[in-house]
Amino acid sequence: WFPLDKKPQGYKASYQVTGGFLLWLEVERAPGIVSKLNTAMRHKAYSPDIFKTETGLSLDELWDAYLQARAEK
């Protein structure tokens, strides 16, 4: 698996940590979210609200869920 940074907002720690988080989001929570994020960024329309819209959780809430899911494995 990918390295893990357990700090709040650890998704900002490195590309590998963020990659693992995005993979988890794509596979476990919101298939297609990576493509939607990419499209929004390319069109200068990115907002953290995309996470709430697509998953029902904020980015920080998703990070906490990711940490919990990783701890359970």
N, C-alpha and C positions, 0 to 999 in steps of 0.2 A: 504494500500500500504506500501511499504518499506520506511524507513527514507530517507531523502534527504540531501546531503551536497552540497551546492551551490558553493563551492569554485572551482577554476580551478583544474582539476584532482581530483575532489571529489570522484571519483571512488576508490581512494586509502584510503579513510577515514575509512572504516570498512567493515566487511563481509556482514552486512545487506545492506549497501548502494550499495556495489558491486553486491550483489545478485539481488537487484532491477534493476540495470543497465543491468545485464546479462539477466534477464527475459525480460525486454523491448526489448533488442537486438534480442533475440530469437523469441519473439512473433511479434514484429512490423517491424523489419528491415532485419533480416537475419536468417530465420529458419534453424536450424542445426549448427549454429555458435558455440554454447557451446560444442557440441560434437567435432567439429573441433579443438577448442582451447584445450580441454582435450587431444585429441590425440596428438596434437603438443607438449604439455607440457610433456606427458608421454614419448615421443620419443626425448625429448630434442631438439625440432625443433621449439620452440615458437619464434615468432617475432611479434612485433606490426604491421608489414606489413599485417598480417592475416586480421586485421580489414579493411584495405584499399582494399585488394583483395576481401573480401566477401561483403563489403558494398559500396565501392567507396569513403568512408570517413575515415580519420585518427581516431585514438582512441579519441583524444581531440575534434575533430569535432563531433564525435558521442556523447561524453559527453555533448557538448553544445546543440545538437539536443534533447537529453534526458531531459535536464533541461527545454528546451522550451516546449517539449511535456508535461512534468509534470505541468508546469505553466498554460498550457491551460486547464487542467482538473479541 
